Amino acid sequence: MSEVYSLLPPAVVGLQITDSVKLFPVRRIFCIGRNYSDHVREMGGNSNKDFPIIFTKPADAVVADGSKVEYPLSCKSLHHEVELVVAIDKPLRQDDEDAAAKAVFGLAVGVDLTRRDLQKEAKKSGLPWDCAKAFDQSAPISAIKPVRVLPAVLQGEISLSVNTQVRQRGDLKQMIWSVPQILSHLSNYFELLPGDLVFTGTPAGVGVLVSGDCVFASIAGVGSLQFQIA
Ligand code: MN
């Protein structure tokens, strides 16, 4: 029993790092929406150049590669969104894109699990997205691949299959806002800190997941992620 806390404090969430025995300690998860124009169109929006929506998930929503994900409570339409995830190891506060690029520790493959039915209701009523996005086990993420220097333009296939059928296939070069632009923008609203993760939006092809589905997501040069909906 702890001598300091009245309860056992929650454990730090650790993500595997490719080719390392050390874990990356997750602090917070920021997400942006609407960063690939073909996905903006499929959701019925228009891809103007306004900065994408910002939302968050709790750190303990992380699910490690190879896990089972419980079908979420009170959900009638669970959707997959495969995304590039950026892991940060330096603080950023109102910083420019150069500083932002240097704060990137590594990249990973993530799936922004979404209760689409609740998101539709929230959008209609102008309500927050927490119930749609920030639920338990809503953030499966692969091992983090460290990057020494972030390339000026990221490219590589980003894809997601369900039961071996390809549902989403795009390329990182289709991102409307680059990783440094996203981090710099976020740093105008939040002081980003070591351990923070950022989901960077999904390409077209989002769709429904049901119990028993096996999901495989990958990004060329970054890694891959598998999980099953229980
Ligand atoms: Mn998303």
py3Dmol code that shows the C-alpha trace and the ligand (Angstrom):
import py3Dmol

protein = """\
ATOM      1  CA  MET A   1       0.000   0.000   0.000  1.00  0.00           C
ATOM      2  CA  SER A   2       1.273   3.487  -0.893  1.00  0.00           C
ATOM      3  CA  GLU A   3       2.405   5.750   1.940  1.00  0.00           C
ATOM      4  CA  VAL A   4       1.706   8.857  -0.135  1.00  0.00           C
ATOM      5  CA  TYR A   5      -1.562   8.182  -2.001  1.00  0.00           C
ATOM      6  CA  SER A   6      -4.929   7.058  -0.705  1.00  0.00           C
ATOM      7  CA  LEU A   7      -5.247   4.729  -3.690  1.00  0.00           C
ATOM      8  CA  LEU A   8      -2.709   2.894  -5.772  1.00  0.00           C
ATOM      9  CA  PRO A   9      -1.763   5.534  -8.429  1.00  0.00           C
ATOM     10  CA  PRO A  10      -2.532   4.571 -12.041  1.00  0.00           C
ATOM     11  CA  ALA A  11       0.399   2.990 -13.880  1.00  0.00           C
ATOM     12  CA  VAL A  12       2.226   4.922 -16.601  1.00  0.00           C
ATOM     13  CA  VAL A  13       1.165   3.662 -20.027  1.00  0.00           C
ATOM     14  CA  GLY A  14       4.235   2.444 -21.942  1.00  0.00           C
ATOM     15  CA  LEU A  15       4.458   1.872 -25.693  1.00  0.00           C
ATOM     16  CA  GLN A  16       7.042  -0.403 -27.261  1.00  0.00           C
ATOM     17  CA  ILE A  17       9.864   1.180 -29.255  1.00  0.00           C
ATOM     18  CA  THR A  18      11.134  -0.672 -32.334  1.00  0.00           C
ATOM     19  CA  ASP A  19      14.515  -2.367 -31.672  1.00  0.00           C
ATOM     20  CA  SER A  20      14.662  -1.152 -28.059  1.00  0.00           C
ATOM     21  CA  VAL A  21      14.047  -2.756 -24.678  1.00  0.00           C
ATOM     22  CA  LYS A  22      12.842   0.607 -23.324  1.00  0.00           C
ATOM     23  CA  LEU A  23       9.238   1.793 -23.389  1.00  0.00           C
ATOM     24  CA  PHE A  24       7.923   5.221 -24.438  1.00  0.00           C
ATOM     25  CA  PRO A  25       5.921   6.708 -21.513  1.00  0.00           C
ATOM     26  CA  VAL A  26       2.617   8.090 -22.819  1.00  0.00           C
ATOM     27  CA  ARG A  27       1.566  11.437 -21.338  1.00  0.00           C
ATOM     28  CA  ARG A  28      -1.426  12.644 -23.405  1.00  0.00           C
ATOM     29  CA  ILE A  29      -3.009  11.875 -26.791  1.00  0.00           C
ATOM     30  CA  PHE A  30      -3.964  14.724 -29.116  1.00  0.00           C
ATOM     31  CA  CYS A  31      -5.823  14.028 -32.357  1.00  0.00           C
ATOM     32  CA  ILE A  32      -6.717  16.074 -35.376  1.00  0.00           C
ATOM     33  CA  GLY A  33      -9.584  15.346 -37.749  1.00  0.00           C
ATOM     34  CA  ARG A  34     -10.038  16.135 -41.445  1.00  0.00           C
ATOM     35  CA  ASN A  35      -6.450  16.004 -42.720  1.00  0.00           C
ATOM     36  CA  TYR A  36      -6.978  14.037 -45.980  1.00  0.00           C
ATOM     37  CA  SER A  37      -9.338  15.676 -48.480  1.00  0.00           C
ATOM     38  CA  ASP A  38     -10.808  12.372 -49.747  1.00  0.00           C
ATOM     39  CA  HIS A  39     -11.890  11.509 -46.174  1.00  0.00           C
ATOM     40  CA  VAL A  40     -13.286  15.021 -45.621  1.00  0.00           C
ATOM     41  CA  ARG A  41     -15.419  14.478 -48.741  1.00  0.00           C
ATOM     42  CA  GLU A  42     -16.664  11.027 -47.667  1.00  0.00           C
ATOM     43  CA  MET A  43     -17.808  12.563 -44.350  1.00  0.00           C
ATOM     44  CA  GLY A  44     -19.791  15.210 -46.250  1.00  0.00           C
ATOM     45  CA  GLY A  45     -17.507  18.158 -45.486  1.00  0.00           C
ATOM     46  CA  ASN A  46     -15.553  20.405 -47.806  1.00  0.00           C
ATOM     47  CA  SER A  47     -11.798  20.416 -47.504  1.00  0.00           C
ATOM     48  CA  ASN A  48     -11.130  24.092 -47.013  1.00  0.00           C
ATOM     49  CA  LYS A  49      -7.831  25.189 -45.580  1.00  0.00           C
ATOM     50  CA  ASP A  50      -9.111  25.865 -42.072  1.00  0.00           C
ATOM     51  CA  PHE A  51      -7.022  24.000 -39.544  1.00  0.00           C
ATOM     52  CA  PRO A  52      -8.514  20.579 -38.701  1.00  0.00           C
ATOM     53  CA  ILE A  53     -10.538  19.909 -35.574  1.00  0.00           C
ATOM     54  CA  ILE A  54      -8.564  19.107 -32.407  1.00  0.00           C
ATOM     55  CA  PHE A  55      -9.713  16.524 -29.867  1.00  0.00           C
ATOM     56  CA  THR A  56      -8.048  14.276 -27.284  1.00  0.00           C
ATOM     57  CA  LYS A  57      -8.084  10.753 -25.902  1.00  0.00           C
ATOM     58  CA  PRO A  58      -6.864   9.720 -22.440  1.00  0.00           C
ATOM     59  CA  ALA A  59      -3.426   8.056 -22.236  1.00  0.00           C
ATOM     60  CA  ASP A  60      -4.981   4.886 -20.891  1.00  0.00           C
ATOM     61  CA  ALA A  61      -7.032   4.468 -24.078  1.00  0.00           C
ATOM     62  CA  VAL A  62      -3.848   3.041 -25.629  1.00  0.00           C
ATOM     63  CA  VAL A  63      -4.013  -0.603 -26.729  1.00  0.00           C
ATOM     64  CA  ALA A  64      -0.770  -2.386 -27.588  1.00  0.00           C
ATOM     65  CA  ASP A  65      -0.139  -4.286 -30.817  1.00  0.00           C
ATOM     66  CA  GLY A  66      -1.573  -7.813 -30.826  1.00  0.00           C
ATOM     67  CA  SER A  67      -4.299  -7.132 -28.244  1.00  0.00           C
ATOM     68  CA  LYS A  68      -8.032  -7.717 -28.067  1.00  0.00           C
ATOM     69  CA  VAL A  69     -10.297  -4.669 -27.966  1.00  0.00           C
ATOM     70  CA  GLU A  70     -13.652  -5.023 -26.218  1.00  0.00           C
ATOM     71  CA  TYR A  71     -16.566  -3.842 -28.386  1.00  0.00           C
ATOM     72  CA  PRO A  72     -17.289  -0.436 -26.764  1.00  0.00           C
ATOM     73  CA  LEU A  73     -20.265   0.116 -24.491  1.00  0.00           C
ATOM     74  CA  SER A  74     -23.316   1.993 -25.789  1.00  0.00           C
ATOM     75  CA  CYS A  75     -22.127   1.889 -29.399  1.00  0.00           C
ATOM     76  CA  LYS A  76     -24.140   0.917 -32.478  1.00  0.00           C
ATOM     77  CA  SER A  77     -21.551   1.872 -35.095  1.00  0.00           C
ATOM     78  CA  LEU A  78     -17.851   1.392 -34.301  1.00  0.00           C
ATOM     79  CA  HIS A  79     -15.575   2.767 -37.055  1.00  0.00           C
ATOM     80  CA  HIS A  80     -11.869   2.367 -37.858  1.00  0.00           C
ATOM     81  CA  GLU A  81      -9.612   5.281 -38.878  1.00  0.00           C
ATOM     82  CA  VAL A  82      -5.977   4.353 -39.598  1.00  0.00           C
ATOM     83  CA  GLU A  83      -3.584   7.212 -38.804  1.00  0.00           C
ATOM     84  CA  LEU A  84       0.073   8.160 -38.549  1.00  0.00           C
ATOM     85  CA  VAL A  85       0.900   8.766 -34.871  1.00  0.00           C
ATOM     86  CA  VAL A  86       3.700  11.138 -33.855  1.00  0.00           C
ATOM     87  CA  ALA A  87       5.555  10.693 -30.537  1.00  0.00           C
ATOM     88  CA  ILE A  88       7.168  13.803 -28.997  1.00  0.00           C
ATOM     89  CA  ASP A  89      10.206  13.961 -26.719  1.00  0.00           C
ATOM     90  CA  LYS A  90      10.782  17.738 -26.407  1.00  0.00           C
ATOM     91  CA  PRO A  91       8.538  20.514 -25.113  1.00  0.00           C
ATOM     92  CA  LEU A  92       6.828  22.802 -27.644  1.00  0.00           C
ATOM     93  CA  ARG A  93       5.143  26.054 -26.690  1.00  0.00           C
ATOM     94  CA  GLN A  94       4.187  28.507 -29.437  1.00  0.00           C
ATOM     95  CA  ASP A  95       7.013  27.060 -31.506  1.00  0.00           C
ATOM     96  CA  ASP A  96       7.574  27.177 -35.266  1.00  0.00           C
ATOM     97  CA  GLU A  97       7.707  24.271 -37.698  1.00  0.00           C
ATOM     98  CA  ASP A  98      11.505  23.889 -37.451  1.00  0.00           C
ATOM     99  CA  ALA A  99      11.369  23.426 -33.692  1.00  0.00           C
ATOM    100  CA  ALA A 100       8.354  21.137 -34.083  1.00  0.00           C
ATOM    101  CA  ALA A 101      10.202  18.855 -36.521  1.00  0.00           C
ATOM    102  CA  LYS A 102      13.060  18.534 -34.021  1.00  0.00           C
ATOM    103  CA  ALA A 103      10.690  17.543 -31.210  1.00  0.00           C
ATOM    104  CA  VAL A 104       9.625  14.339 -32.979  1.00  0.00           C
ATOM    105  CA  PHE A 105      10.932  11.204 -31.243  1.00  0.00           C
ATOM    106  CA  GLY A 106       9.331   8.692 -33.579  1.00  0.00           C
ATOM    107  CA  LEU A 107       6.361   7.577 -35.644  1.00  0.00           C
ATOM    108  CA  ALA A 108       3.809   4.806 -35.189  1.00  0.00           C
ATOM    109  CA  VAL A 109       0.660   3.336 -36.725  1.00  0.00           C
ATOM    110  CA  GLY A 110      -2.545   4.040 -34.812  1.00  0.00           C
ATOM    111  CA  VAL A 111      -6.249   3.425 -35.233  1.00  0.00           C
ATOM    112  CA  ASP A 112      -8.568   6.196 -34.020  1.00  0.00           C
ATOM    113  CA  LEU A 113     -11.519   4.008 -33.010  1.00  0.00           C
ATOM    114  CA  THR A 114     -14.708   6.053 -33.230  1.00  0.00           C
ATOM    115  CA  ARG A 115     -18.275   5.558 -32.050  1.00  0.00           C
ATOM    116  CA  ARG A 116     -19.619   7.000 -35.305  1.00  0.00           C
ATOM    117  CA  ASP A 117     -23.248   6.937 -34.162  1.00  0.00           C
ATOM    118  CA  LEU A 118     -22.431   9.089 -31.127  1.00  0.00           C
ATOM    119  CA  GLN A 119     -20.200  11.373 -33.219  1.00  0.00           C
ATOM    120  CA  LYS A 120     -23.058  12.007 -35.669  1.00  0.00           C
ATOM    121  CA  GLU A 121     -25.351  12.965 -32.780  1.00  0.00           C
ATOM    122  CA  ALA A 122     -22.680  15.208 -31.249  1.00  0.00           C
ATOM    123  CA  LYS A 123     -22.078  16.967 -34.572  1.00  0.00           C
ATOM    124  CA  LYS A 124     -25.812  17.511 -35.081  1.00  0.00           C
ATOM    125  CA  SER A 125     -26.221  19.012 -31.621  1.00  0.00           C
ATOM    126  CA  GLY A 126     -22.904  20.909 -31.544  1.00  0.00           C
ATOM    127  CA  LEU A 127     -21.809  18.868 -28.516  1.00  0.00           C
ATOM    128  CA  PRO A 128     -18.284  17.745 -27.554  1.00  0.00           C
ATOM    129  CA  TRP A 129     -16.844  14.574 -29.081  1.00  0.00           C
ATOM    130  CA  ASP A 130     -15.611  12.862 -25.888  1.00  0.00           C
ATOM    131  CA  CYS A 131     -18.161  10.030 -25.970  1.00  0.00           C
ATOM    132  CA  ALA A 132     -17.431   9.467 -29.663  1.00  0.00           C
ATOM    133  CA  LYS A 133     -13.651   9.499 -29.449  1.00  0.00           C
ATOM    134  CA  ALA A 134     -12.218   9.266 -25.923  1.00  0.00           C
ATOM    135  CA  PHE A 135     -13.621   5.926 -24.739  1.00  0.00           C
ATOM    136  CA  ASP A 136     -11.759   2.974 -23.200  1.00  0.00           C
ATOM    137  CA  GLN A 137      -9.418   1.139 -25.600  1.00  0.00           C
ATOM    138  CA  SER A 138     -10.070   3.678 -28.366  1.00  0.00           C
ATOM    139  CA  ALA A 139      -6.389   4.045 -29.346  1.00  0.00           C
ATOM    140  CA  PRO A 140      -4.631   0.898 -30.606  1.00  0.00           C
ATOM    141  CA  ILE A 141      -1.025   1.918 -31.449  1.00  0.00           C
ATOM    142  CA  SER A 142       1.954   0.002 -32.889  1.00  0.00           C
ATOM    143  CA  ALA A 143       5.526   0.101 -31.586  1.00  0.00           C
ATOM    144  CA  ILE A 144       7.124   3.509 -32.129  1.00  0.00           C
ATOM    145  CA  LYS A 145       9.795   3.708 -34.826  1.00  0.00           C
ATOM    146  CA  PRO A 146      12.374   6.327 -33.790  1.00  0.00           C
ATOM    147  CA  VAL A 147      13.264   8.944 -36.441  1.00  0.00           C
ATOM    148  CA  ARG A 148      16.576  10.807 -36.383  1.00  0.00           C
ATOM    149  CA  VAL A 149      15.579  13.501 -38.878  1.00  0.00           C
ATOM    150  CA  LEU A 150      11.970  13.987 -39.916  1.00  0.00           C
ATOM    151  CA  PRO A 151      11.809  14.102 -43.760  1.00  0.00           C
ATOM    152  CA  ALA A 152      10.500  17.415 -45.151  1.00  0.00           C
ATOM    153  CA  VAL A 153       7.697  15.534 -46.941  1.00  0.00           C
ATOM    154  CA  LEU A 154       6.515  12.243 -45.502  1.00  0.00           C
ATOM    155  CA  GLN A 155       5.404   9.647 -48.003  1.00  0.00           C
ATOM    156  CA  GLY A 156       4.498   5.988 -47.933  1.00  0.00           C
ATOM    157  CA  GLU A 157       1.389   3.853 -48.168  1.00  0.00           C
ATOM    158  CA  ILE A 158      -0.989   3.943 -45.198  1.00  0.00           C
ATOM    159  CA  SER A 159      -3.551   1.153 -45.208  1.00  0.00           C
ATOM    160  CA  LEU A 160      -5.998  -0.827 -43.101  1.00  0.00           C
ATOM    161  CA  SER A 161      -7.543  -4.239 -43.732  1.00  0.00           C
ATOM    162  CA  VAL A 162     -10.373  -5.992 -41.921  1.00  0.00           C
ATOM    163  CA  ASN A 163     -10.296  -9.808 -42.114  1.00  0.00           C
ATOM    164  CA  THR A 164      -7.714  -9.449 -44.954  1.00  0.00           C
ATOM    165  CA  GLN A 165     -10.019  -7.191 -47.015  1.00  0.00           C
ATOM    166  CA  VAL A 166      -8.474  -3.771 -47.729  1.00  0.00           C
ATOM    167  CA  ARG A 167     -10.719  -0.945 -46.484  1.00  0.00           C
ATOM    168  CA  GLN A 168      -8.417   2.084 -46.379  1.00  0.00           C
ATOM    169  CA  ARG A 169      -5.451   2.756 -48.653  1.00  0.00           C
ATOM    170  CA  GLY A 170      -3.810   6.140 -49.047  1.00  0.00           C
ATOM    171  CA  ASP A 171      -0.422   7.822 -48.904  1.00  0.00           C
ATOM    172  CA  LEU A 172       1.103  10.044 -46.232  1.00  0.00           C
ATOM    173  CA  LYS A 173       1.871  12.609 -48.936  1.00  0.00           C
ATOM    174  CA  GLN A 174      -1.910  13.266 -49.192  1.00  0.00           C
ATOM    175  CA  MET A 175      -1.926  14.886 -45.739  1.00  0.00           C
ATOM    176  CA  ILE A 176      -3.244  18.459 -45.992  1.00  0.00           C
ATOM    177  CA  TRP A 177      -1.264  19.632 -42.939  1.00  0.00           C
ATOM    178  CA  SER A 178       2.282  18.305 -42.419  1.00  0.00           C
ATOM    179  CA  VAL A 179       3.523  16.908 -39.114  1.00  0.00           C
ATOM    180  CA  PRO A 180       5.530  20.091 -38.267  1.00  0.00           C
ATOM    181  CA  GLN A 181       2.531  22.283 -39.164  1.00  0.00           C
ATOM    182  CA  ILE A 182       0.248  20.197 -36.929  1.00  0.00           C
ATOM    183  CA  LEU A 183       2.654  20.253 -33.951  1.00  0.00           C
ATOM    184  CA  SER A 184       3.381  23.976 -34.332  1.00  0.00           C
ATOM    185  CA  HIS A 185      -0.362  24.711 -34.485  1.00  0.00           C
ATOM    186  CA  LEU A 186      -1.147  22.517 -31.457  1.00  0.00           C
ATOM    187  CA  SER A 187       1.631  24.289 -29.520  1.00  0.00           C
ATOM    188  CA  ASN A 188      -0.354  27.522 -29.807  1.00  0.00           C
ATOM    189  CA  TYR A 189      -3.083  25.968 -27.661  1.00  0.00           C
ATOM    190  CA  PHE A 190      -1.199  23.481 -25.457  1.00  0.00           C
ATOM    191  CA  GLU A 191       2.333  23.232 -24.184  1.00  0.00           C
ATOM    192  CA  LEU A 192       3.266  19.920 -25.772  1.00  0.00           C
ATOM    193  CA  LEU A 193       5.488  17.833 -23.525  1.00  0.00           C
ATOM    194  CA  PRO A 194       7.716  14.764 -23.791  1.00  0.00           C
ATOM    195  CA  GLY A 195       5.500  11.683 -23.870  1.00  0.00           C
ATOM    196  CA  ASP A 196       2.666  13.307 -25.831  1.00  0.00           C
ATOM    197  CA  LEU A 197       1.284  11.492 -28.888  1.00  0.00           C
ATOM    198  CA  VAL A 198      -0.508  13.069 -31.840  1.00  0.00           C
ATOM    199  CA  PHE A 199      -2.890  11.270 -34.234  1.00  0.00           C
ATOM    200  CA  THR A 200      -2.705  13.051 -37.602  1.00  0.00           C
ATOM    201  CA  GLY A 201      -5.939  12.188 -39.434  1.00  0.00           C
ATOM    202  CA  THR A 202      -7.179   9.377 -41.665  1.00  0.00           C
ATOM    203  CA  PRO A 203      -7.477   8.771 -45.418  1.00  0.00           C
ATOM    204  CA  ALA A 204     -10.769   7.708 -47.060  1.00  0.00           C
ATOM    205  CA  GLY A 205     -12.395   4.324 -46.546  1.00  0.00           C
ATOM    206  CA  VAL A 206     -13.428   4.459 -42.895  1.00  0.00           C
ATOM    207  CA  GLY A 207     -15.986   1.794 -42.053  1.00  0.00           C
ATOM    208  CA  VAL A 208     -17.753  -0.393 -39.540  1.00  0.00           C
ATOM    209  CA  LEU A 209     -16.132  -2.945 -37.205  1.00  0.00           C
ATOM    210  CA  VAL A 210     -18.068  -5.755 -35.519  1.00  0.00           C
ATOM    211  CA  SER A 211     -17.174  -8.315 -32.852  1.00  0.00           C
ATOM    212  CA  GLY A 212     -14.731 -10.899 -34.153  1.00  0.00           C
ATOM    213  CA  ASP A 213     -13.159  -8.618 -36.791  1.00  0.00           C
ATOM    214  CA  CYS A 214      -9.362  -8.826 -37.145  1.00  0.00           C
ATOM    215  CA  VAL A 215      -7.820  -5.480 -38.018  1.00  0.00           C
ATOM    216  CA  PHE A 216      -4.401  -5.060 -39.664  1.00  0.00           C
ATOM    217  CA  ALA A 217      -3.018  -1.550 -40.178  1.00  0.00           C
ATOM    218  CA  SER A 218       0.323  -0.545 -41.630  1.00  0.00           C
ATOM    219  CA  ILE A 219       2.371   2.399 -42.833  1.00  0.00           C
ATOM    220  CA  ALA A 220       5.317   1.821 -45.176  1.00  0.00           C
ATOM    221  CA  GLY A 221       8.582   2.555 -43.382  1.00  0.00           C
ATOM    222  CA  VAL A 222       6.861   2.972 -40.002  1.00  0.00           C
ATOM    223  CA  GLY A 223       5.403  -0.360 -38.898  1.00  0.00           C
ATOM    224  CA  SER A 224       2.236  -2.344 -38.489  1.00  0.00           C
ATOM    225  CA  LEU A 225      -0.473  -3.053 -35.959  1.00  0.00           C
ATOM    226  CA  GLN A 226      -2.942  -5.893 -35.415  1.00  0.00           C
ATOM    227  CA  PHE A 227      -5.851  -6.247 -33.052  1.00  0.00           C
ATOM    228  CA  GLN A 228      -9.153  -8.087 -32.785  1.00  0.00           C
ATOM    229  CA  ILE A 229     -12.547  -6.786 -31.705  1.00  0.00           C
ATOM    230  CA  ALA A 230     -13.737  -9.123 -28.930  1.00  0.00           C
TER     231      ALA A 230
END
"""
ligand_1 = """\
1
MN
Mn -9.366 10.354 -36.764
"""
view = py3Dmol.view(width=600, height=400)
view.addModel(protein, "pdb")
view.setStyle({"model": 0}, {"cartoon": {"style": "trace"}})
view.addModel(ligand_1, "xyz")
view.setStyle({"model": 1}, {"stick": {}})
view.zoomTo()
view.show()
